Amino acid sequence: MSMTEAQKVKARKRLPSADPWKPTSVARQEVHAIKALFAGKATEHQQIMATALIYRMTGVEDLETRPDERASVFAGGKRFIGTQILMMVRMSPEFIETLDDL
C-alpha cells in the first residue's frame, strides 16, 4: 500500500528529538510551501503546510524538557520563537489595534 504525500507529512509528526539542534526532516513539498510563503505566492494548501512546518520546527507543541539541561535550554529557545508566532496568530483584532504602526 502506497502512502499519499499528506500521509507521509503526517507520519513525520513524531516525538520531539532528544537533540533539538538537529535539523527537522522536511519533504520537498514543505520546502516549496515555505519558499512560496516567503515569496508571498503560497496557495491556501501551501500556507497551511508551511505553518504546520514552522510549528513543528519550533517545537511549539512540545515540552522543552529533554534528557539533559543543554538540550532542554536549546529546545526552550526554539519553542519561544514558536510561541511568539502563535501569540500573534491568536491576538484579537481589538488588541492588534492598540499596537503601534511601523
N, C-alpha and C positions, 0 to 999 in steps of 0.2 A: 504494500500500500504506500503510495507516494504522498508526501505532505505538501500542502499548499504553502505559498510564501507566508501567509498570515499565520499559519500553524507553526512554521519554523521560527518566526519572530516571537510568537507567544511562548514557544518552548525555551527560548533563550532566557526568559524570566526565571531566575533561579535564586537560590540562597546567595546572600552577599559574599563576596570573596573575602577570605581571611587577609588578603593582601590588597587593600583598596587602591594602591598606587598602580596596580596592573591595569592596562587598557581594557576597556569594556569591549567585548566581542560585538561586532556590528555586521549587519547584512548589507549587501550592495544597495538595496532599495532604501535602507535607512540613511546611507551616505548621500544618495541622491535627494532624499527628503530634506536633510539638513542643509545641503547646498542650495536647494530650491527655496527653502525657508529664508535663508540669509540673503538670497538674491531678490526676495520679495515676489517670487513666482510660484510658490508652492500651491498645489491643489489642496482641496479640503482633506483628502486622504493623506497627503504628504505632511500637512500641518499636524494632523493627529499623530502620525508616525514619528515625526520629529520631536513633538512634545513628549511622547512616551519615552523616546530615546534619551532626551535630556533628563527626565525624571529618573530613568534607570542609571544613567551615567553619574548623576549626582548622589544617588542613593537616598533620595528624599523620602522614600517609603520604608527605608531600612533603619534598624537601630545602628548607632555608630559603634557599639561595643564589639571589640574583636579580641582575639586571644592575647594580644599584648598591647601595652599603652601606646606605642608609636603608631600602630595600625589603627587604634581607636581614635587617636587625635587626628590622623590623616583623614579617616572616614568622616569624622565630625566636621572637618573643614569643607569637604566635598558636599556633605549634607546641608551645611549652612547656605551654600550657594543655591541649592535646590529649594530650600525653604524660603529664601528671599524671592525667588521667581514665583513660587506657589502663593506667597503672601500677596504679590501684586495681582495675580490671576483672581484671587478671591476678594480683592478690595471692592467695596461698594461704590457705585457711581457718586454718591454723596461725599464719601471720603476722598475720592480722586479729585473732586472739585476743590478741596481745601489745599491741595498740593500746589507748589509754585510751578510756573511755566519755566521753560529753559530760556 
